[in-house]
Amino acid sequence: RSPDPQKFLQWVGAHQGIVDTVMLQCGVGVQDDGTIGGAMAPACGPAMAGLRSLGVGVELWLGENDDVEVQRRLFKRGPEAAAAISGIIREYRLSGVNFDLESAKSVTPADAAAYATFLAQVRPAAQAAGARITVDSAPFSPMMNNMTALANASDRVMYMHTYYATSLRGWLENLDIATAQVSPAGGKLATGLAGFSDTHTRGWSDTAESALARVCWLMHLDVPEIAVFRISENDGWPLEHWVEPLTRYAAGEDCDPDPRPEPCPAGWQASHDPATAACCVRTFTPSCGKACAKARCAAARGWVWRPEDYKHYPYTCCPK
């Protein structure tokens, strides 16, 4: 997404030890009628040529379209999309193309199944042209939360739910959702990390300690690929504290991570609020209100109830 190809290439050139491929946003993607097309952004030609000269692979992000009706049109055009993708790969000498369909509203199980079938249709054409098909995934969207189906139909699943968290406990819980469906040993999982800093990452995610801890866990689990989002001077480039742990990862080193933080008591989840990052939370349910939640927190050894304004905050249980 960098507006200046030369600055972008200078950054990549200075960090070749940790960059194998770069995924570009270039304006080519899924159109409203379900076809794949669009005009290539002028800056992308020089960027692609520069990356190839550095020995870095070039992949193309086909856009984020969250309209399920557009996606349904796309799924009906499998053979046509396969031909279009094959042509784009050959024309621009790509090493991969990425689908990022994040719709959640009105999505049915049939849509998710159609998505996997579509990917399986276009993947052979991409492979024949010398490139891979990658697909983004996260738990929030029924279109892309069946990681097992997506992994079977693509070359790699790019998991976005590990971009940031308020604590290592919360981040590992997010990672567990992925590894429960796609084993790192299978070679199909790429774990996403947020190289940028904004309101979502503020706190633990923006620290060097967080970068070291997360990459150490990914090394220990033998996750085959780390996807850092984004490379752009608009976002301050990937923060500098990522460079050292990613260099060790790229070198194939192993890492012995610190022990997992104590898991949340049964029925509780890691807090997403930086103010209660060390704590676990749960919401009201008809079968377990405030008194029930307080009793369950007190029953968990080593945990204590934290009083809050429960009209605005979830029930909160914290380590002693």
Secondary structure, 3 states (H helix, E strand, C coil): CCCCHHHHHHHHHHCHHHCCEEEEECCCEECCCCCEECCCCCCHHHHHHHHHHCCCEEEEEEEECCCHHHHHHHHCCHHHHHHHHHHHHHHHCCCEEEEECCCCCCCCHHHHHHHHHHHHHHHHHHHHCCCEEEEEECCCCCCCCCHHHHHHHCCEEEECCCCCCCCHHHHHHHHHHHHCCCCHHHCCEEEEEECCCCCCCCCHHHCHHHHHHHHHHHHHCCCCEEEEECCCHHHCCCCHHHHHHHHHHHCCCCCCCCCCCCCCCCCCEECCCHHHCCCEEECCECCECHHHHHHHHHHCCCEEEECCCCCCCCEEEEEC
